[in-house]
């Protein structure tokens, strides 16, 4: 394949996690054992230094209908609210009629916060169930994949374009980037929220590698992509959401000069070698150490007669479960709050999902797959912790 960002050939293997099912394909009982598996490999482009998957599962498979809902987790909603307030405080005073387009708007959680600030909002969401929930909540939503053709069909410009957890998903990457430039007002801001590869490596959060995540940006590699499409990154902040994400601010070129904060982050990437093949290969070796340590810990708990449940059924959890080889011999079930996953099974390992509200008794141990919401989980479960229920977090965010 050629690089998704710069079209160069000669990409080199950096991380090989083997064959995995599509991680968001939570299974109905009749589907168990029928799910296809695909290579899950990260390759490195020597020209633009972008880490990316070398296999694409079609967007129509992954994003036409899935069960992820942004509004389930209070921490994420709070982050979205803070982002909306920050954008409005910084830029909103210069816009006559404030408007925002959210690409991959899911159930409308981000747009609700902009709507509360007086913005005219529009979401674009390809997945049926989240889009239906957004519309029911009063968030105008176009159910479609965002690309240049769709952008042209909207026939309008927006002061803010937001892409939270979606800009690294895009199969039609360059068409979508052109669509963003087409829809962005000349004085508008494109707000890109994405998992930061430098932080993924620091956290050893290999579970954030899955087929929906086609690209693994650093600020240097994101800048390369944006420049190709007449856009310029001018500021960025590192936030703790999802273990370490970037909120980046982008305008039409030439745009404002790079902020001191952005320059510092770019400098840190260069100082620690974030954009090198060697850093990713060291990361791959550390994943093996993490696997050994986690399996040893779980085996000790089972040997002691402990009953262990998985806490949460996040998409990324399926990368971890499948790569570690953890199934029902270790975890009785996965406990979820998302009602759309009631009665389903995890892809690959076929662990049943139960709703938290339907549990009669807690287990002895929770193995927390939704580790990125550690503080919220421990806060909500103070009573269980006091009763001696152990919460094990396989990934520790720095």
C-alpha positions in Angstrom: 0.0 0.0 0.0 0.9 3.7 -0.3 0.9 6.1 2.6 -2.5 7.4 3.5 -1.2 10.9 4.1 1.6 11.5 1.5 1.1 8.6 -1.0 4.7 7.4 -0.5 5.5 3.7 -0.9 7.9 1.6 1.0 6.0 1.6 4.3 7.7 -0.6 7.0 6.1 -2.8 9.6 6.2 -1.4 13.1 3.6 -3.3 15.2 1.9 -6.6 14.3 -1.0 -7.6 16.6 -2.1 -10.5 14.4 -5.6 -11.2 13.1 -8.5 -9.5 14.9 -12.3 -9.1 14.3 -13.6 -5.7 13.8 -13.6 -4.5 17.5 -17.0 -2.8 17.4 -18.8 -5.8 16.0 -20.5 -6.9 19.2 -22.2 -10.1 18.4 -25.8 -11.3 18.6 -26.0 -14.9 19.9 -26.6 -16.3 16.4 -23.5 -14.5 15.2 -21.0 -15.9 17.7 -18.2 -17.6 15.9 -19.1 -16.2 12.4 -17.2 -12.9 12.7 -14.4 -12.4 10.1 -10.9 -11.5 11.2 -8.5 -9.0 9.6 -4.8 -8.1 9.9 -4.2 -5.5 12.6 -0.8 -4.1 11.8 0.7 -0.6 12.2 3.2 0.4 9.5 5.4 3.5 9.3 6.0 5.9 6.4 9.6 7.0 6.2 8.7 10.1 4.1 6.0 11.8 6.3 6.6 9.6 9.4 2.9 8.8 9.9 2.0 5.6 11.7 -1.1 3.9 10.1 -2.8 0.6 9.5 -2.0 -1.3 6.4 -5.4 -3.0 6.2 -8.8 -1.2 5.7 -12.1 -2.7 6.8 -14.6 -0.9 4.7 -16.3 2.1 6.3 -19.7 0.6 5.3 -18.9 -2.3 7.6 -17.6 -0.4 10.5 -19.7 2.8 10.6 -23.1 2.2 9.1 -24.5 0.8 12.3 -22.7 0.4 15.6 -23.5 0.7 19.3 -21.1 3.3 20.6 -22.8 6.3 22.3 -20.8 9.4 23.3 -23.3 10.4 26.0 -22.9 7.3 28.2 -19.8 8.6 30.0 -20.1 11.8 32.1 -16.3 12.4 31.9 -16.5 12.6 28.1 -19.6 14.9 28.2 -17.8 17.2 30.6 -14.8 17.3 28.3 -17.0 18.2 25.3 -18.6 20.9 27.4 -15.2 22.4 28.3 -14.1 22.3 24.7 -17.2 24.1 23.5 -16.7 26.8 26.2 -13.1 27.2 25.3 -13.7 27.5 21.6 -16.6 30.0 22.1 -14.6 32.1 24.6 -11.6 32.3 22.3 -13.2 32.7 18.9 -17.0 33.2 19.2 -16.9 37.0 19.8 -15.8 37.6 16.2 -18.7 35.7 14.5 -22.0 37.3 13.7 -24.1 34.2 13.7 -22.4 31.3 15.4 -22.6 28.0 13.6 -20.9 24.6 14.0 -20.7 21.4 11.9 -19.7 18.2 13.8 -18.3 15.4 11.7 -19.0 12.0 13.3 -21.4 13.6 15.6 -22.6 10.3 17.1 -25.6 10.9 19.5 -25.1 14.7 19.5 -23.4 15.0 22.8 -20.8 17.6 21.6 -23.4 19.6 19.7 -25.7 19.8 22.7 -23.0 21.9 24.5 -22.6 24.2 21.5 -26.3 24.5 21.2 -26.5 25.6 24.8 -24.1 28.4 23.9 -26.4 29.7 21.1 -24.8 28.0 18.1 -26.7 26.9 15.0 -25.7 23.2 15.0 -25.5 20.4 12.4 -24.2 16.9 12.8 -23.0 14.4 10.2 -23.2 10.8 11.4 -23.1 7.6 9.4 -24.3 5.2 12.0 -28.1 4.7 12.3 -28.7 4.3 16.0 -26.6 7.2 17.3 -28.0 9.5 14.5 -31.5 8.6 15.5 -30.8 9.4 19.1 -29.3 12.8 18.1 -32.4 13.7 16.1 -34.7 12.6 18.9 -32.7 14.9 21.2 -33.2 17.9 18.9 -29.9 17.9 17.2 -30.2 18.2 13.4 -28.2 15.4 11.9 -27.4 14.3 8.3 -26.9 10.5 8.2 -24.1 10.1 5.8 -20.3 9.7 5.4 -18.6 13.0 5.2 -16.6 13.7 2.1 -16.2 16.5 -0.5 -19.4 15.6 -2.3 -21.4 15.8 0.9 -19.7 19.1 1.9 -20.7 20.6 -1.4 -24.3 19.4 -1.0 -24.6 21.2 2.3 -24.0 24.5 0.4 -23.0 26.5 3.5 -20.0 27.6 5.5 -19.5 27.1 9.3 -17.6 29.1 11.9 -16.6 25.9 13.7 -16.1 22.5 12.2 -15.5 19.8 14.9 -14.1 16.3 14.5 -13.8 14.5 17.8 -12.4 11.0 17.6 -13.1 10.7 13.9 -10.4 12.4 11.9 -8.2 9.3 12.3 -11.0 7.1 11.1 -11.4 8.4 7.6 -11.1 6.0 4.7 -11.8 8.9 2.3 -9.2 11.0 4.1 -8.3 13.5 1.4 -11.8 14.0 0.2 -12.9 14.7 3.8 -10.1 17.1 4.3 -11.1 19.0 1.1 -14.7 18.9 2.4 -13.6 20.5 5.6 -11.8 23.3 3.8 -14.8 23.8 1.5 -17.2 24.1 4.5 -15.0 26.2 6.8 -15.6 30.0 6.9 -12.5 32.1 6.0 -12.2 33.2 9.6 -13.5 29.9 11.0 -11.7 27.2 13.1 -11.5 23.5 12.5 -11.2 21.8 15.9 -9.6 18.3 15.7 -9.8 16.1 18.8 -7.7 12.9 18.5 -5.9 10.2 20.4 -2.3 11.4 20.5 0.2 8.7 19.4 2.9 10.1 21.6 0.7 9.5 24.6 -0.5 6.1 23.4 3.2 5.0 23.4 3.9 6.6 26.8 0.8 4.9 28.3 1.5 1.6 26.6 -2.1 1.9 25.5 -1.9 -0.6 22.6 -5.6 -1.3 22.9 -6.2 2.0 21.2 -5.0 0.3 18.0 -8.0 -1.2 16.2 -9.5 -1.2 12.7 -11.6 2.0 13.1 -8.4 3.9 13.9 -6.6 4.0 10.5 -4.1 6.7 11.4 -2.1 7.4 14.6 -1.3 11.1 14.5 1.4 13.1 16.2 1.2 16.9 15.7 4.0 16.7 13.2 2.2 14.2 11.0 -1.2 15.9 11.3 0.5 19.1 10.2 1.8 17.4 7.1 -1.7 16.2 6.1 -3.3 19.6 6.8 -0.8 21.5 4.7 -1.6 19.3 1.7 -5.1 20.7 1.8 -4.5 24.4 2.4 -5.1 24.2 6.2 -2.7 25.1 9.0 -2.4 23.9 12.5 -1.8 27.0 14.8 -2.5 25.7 18.3 -2.9 22.5 20.3 -3.5 21.4 23.9 -3.0 18.0 25.5 -6.0 16.9 27.5 -6.4 13.9 29.8 -9.4 12.5 28.1 -9.0 8.9 26.8 -5.6 8.7 28.5 -4.2 11.7 26.6 -5.8 13.4 23.6 -5.0 16.5 21.6 -7.4 19.3 20.9 -5.9 21.0 17.9 -7.0 24.3 16.3 -6.7 24.7 12.6 -7.5 27.5 10.2 -7.2 28.1 6.4 -3.6 28.8 5.3 -1.7 31.0 6.0 -3.6 31.4 9.3 -2.1 32.6 12.6 1.5 31.8 13.5 2.1 28.6 15.6 1.4 29.3 19.3 4.1 28.8 21.9 2.2 25.8 23.2 2.1 24.1 19.8 5.8 24.8 19.3 6.6 23.2 22.7 4.6 20.1 21.9 6.3 19.8 18.5 9.7 20.2 20.1 8.9 17.5 22.7 8.0 15.1 19.8 11.4 15.7 18.2 13.3 15.5 21.5 11.9 12.1 22.5 11.9 10.6 18.9 8.1 10.2 18.7 8.2 10.2 14.9 10.6 7.4 14.4 10.3 3.8 13.5 12.5 2.8 16.4 10.1 4.3 18.9 7.3 2.2 17.6 9.4 -1.0 17.6 10.3 -0.4 21.2 6.6 0.1 21.9 5.8 -3.3 20.3 8.4 -5.0 22.6 6.9 -3.4 25.7 3.4 -4.7 24.7 4.7 -8.2 25.2 5.9 -7.4 28.7 2.4 -5.9 29.5 0.7 -9.1 28.2 2.9 -11.3 30.4 2.3 -9.2 33.5 -1.5 -9.0 33.0 -1.9 -12.7 32.4 0.2 -13.6 35.4 -1.9 -11.3 37.6 -5.2 -12.7 36.4 -4.0 -16.2 36.7 -3.1 -15.6 40.4 -6.6 -14.2 41.1 -8.2 -17.2 39.5 -6.0 -19.6 41.4 -7.1 -17.9 44.6 -10.8 -18.6 43.7 -11.7 -15.1 42.7 -14.7 -14.3 40.5 -13.6 -11.8 37.8 -15.8 -9.6 35.6 -14.6 -7.2 32.9 -15.6 -3.6 33.7 -17.0 -2.0 30.5 -17.1 -3.3 27.0 -15.3 -0.5 25.1 -14.2 -1.1 21.6 -10.6 -0.9 22.5 -11.1 -3.6 25.1 -11.5 -6.1 22.3 -8.0 -5.5 21.0 -6.7 -6.2 24.5 -8.8 -9.3 25.1 -8.0 -10.8 21.7 -4.3 -10.1 21.8 -3.9 -11.3 25.4 -6.2 -14.3 24.7 -8.5 -13.6 27.6 -11.9 -15.3 27.4 -14.6 -16.8 29.5 -12.1 -19.0 31.3 -11.0 -15.8 33.0 -13.8 -13.3 32.8 -17.4 -14.5 33.5 -18.8 -11.5 31.7 -18.3 -7.9 30.7 -20.4 -5.3 32.6 -21.7 -2.4 30.6 -23.9 0.7 31.1 -24.8 1.0 27.4 -28.2 -0.6 27.0 -27.6 -1.1 23.3 -25.1 -3.9 24.2 -27.4 -5.9 26.4 -27.3 -9.6 25.5 -24.4 -9.2 23.0 -21.0 -10.9 23.1 -17.6 -9.6 22.6 -16.1 -10.2 19.1 -13.4 -12.8 19.0 -13.5 -14.0 22.7 -17.3 -14.3 22.9 -17.6 -13.0 26.4 -21.3 -12.2 27.3 -22.2 -8.6 28.1 -24.5 -7.9 31.1 -25.9 -4.5 32.2 -24.5 -3.0 35.4 -28.1 -2.3 36.5 -29.0 -5.9 36.3 -26.3 -7.4 38.5 -27.5 -9.1 41.7 -24.0 -9.2 43.2 -20.6 -7.7 42.2 -17.6 -10.0 41.5 -14.5 -10.2 43.7 -12.5 -8.5 41.0 -13.2 -6.0 38.2 -10.7 -6.1 35.3 -11.3 -2.6 34.0 -11.2 -2.4 30.2 -12.6 1.2 30.2 -9.3 2.2 32.0 -9.4 5.7 30.5 -12.3 6.7 32.8 -10.5 5.5 35.9 -11.5 8.5 38.1 -15.1 8.4 37.2 -15.3 4.6 37.7 -13.7 4.6 41.1 -15.9 7.6 42.1 -19.1 5.8 41.1 -18.1 2.6 42.8 -16.8 3.9 46.1 -19.1 1.5 48.0 -17.8 -1.5 46.1 -14.2 -0.5 46.8 -15.1 -0.1 50.5 -16.6 -3.6 50.5 -13.3 -5.0 49.1 -14.0 -5.4 45.4 -10.7 -5.1 43.6 -10.5 -2.9 40.5 -7.5 -3.8 38.3 -6.6 -1.4 35.5 -4.5 -3.1 32.8 -3.4 0.3 31.4 -2.1 3.1 33.6 -2.4 6.5 32.0 0.6 8.7 32.7 
